[in-house]
Amino acid sequence: VLVHDVSVLTLQYCVFCCFTYKNAQDGAASDGKTACYDCRSAYMQSGRREAKKCTVCLQPSAFDPSDGRCRLCVQSIQKYGTPVACNGCNMRRAFDKGELS
């Protein structure tokens, strides 16, 4: 069983999806960008292509130029359907999660 020492984990901010995540204190990557594991993987798989703004959430985390959507929005669309208007800003960037919300 592998036990992690939580004292060496720091809260980081992903420059792509804008979520916070815990990462070992190894600093930023060689390109100077701190990214969560999922965004770092997508960045590497895209051939280090710069991220475009997602057409749904407008976060700079869409690495596939043919799709134009980030992985989180793609997963949410598959799970919850097309985005609906947000109650706060009236933009079509919210997902109706039913009783989960």
N, C-alpha and C positions, 0 to 999 in steps of 0.2 A: 504494500500500500504506500503510495507516494503522498507525503504530507507537505503542504506548502506553508511557508512561513509568511503570514499575512503582513508582517512588518516590512517586507521588501516589496509589497505591492503598492503602487501609487495610482491615484485616479487621474486618468488621461482624458483628453478631449479629441475625438476623431475629427480630422479636418474635412473628411468627405461626408459621412452620414450625420455628423454633429451630435452623436451620442457619446456619453461618457463610458469609459470602460476601465477595468483594472489591468494594469500591466506591470511587469517586473521593471525595476528601476534601471533599465538599460538605455534610457534616453530615446531620442528620436532616431529614426532610420537614417541611413546614409544620405538620403535625399532631403533630410530635414523635416519631413512630414510625419506627424504622429497619427497613426491610423489604427483602427481596431483590426482584429484578425481577419474578419470577413472582407473589409474594404481593402486591406493590404493584399489579400489573396486575389481579389478581383482586379486590383491594380496590376499585380504581377502577371495574371492570366491574360490581361488585355495587351500585353507587350509594353507595359509602362506608359500606356496612352493616358493623356490627361483626361480627367473626368469632366463630363458635360453636366449641365443642370438637368435634373430629372424633369420630365414633362408633367409629372403628377405633383410631386412635393417641392420641386424647385431647389432641392439640395444638390450640391455639386458632387453627386455620387453615382452618376450613370456612366459606366465604363464601356458599355456596348453601344457604339454609335448607331447601329442599325435599329435598335429597339428604342432608345431614348429614355428608358425608365430605369430606376435603381432597383437593386435586388429586393429591397424591403417593399417597395410598391408592387413589384411583380408578384411577390409572395402574398401580399394583402389582397391584390386583385383576384388571384387564384382562390384565396380562402373566403373573401367577403363580397366579391363582385366589384363592379365599377364604383369609383369614388362618388360621394354625395357632397352636397354643399355643407360647409362647416357652419355651425350655429353662431360662431363668433365673427368670422370674416366673410362669410357667404361665398368663399371660393370652393371649388370642387376638389378638395384635397383630403376629405375625411372619409372613413370607411365605417359603414353601419355594421357594428359587431353584435347587434341584437342585444341579448341580455348580458353579454360580457362587458358592455360599456357602462 
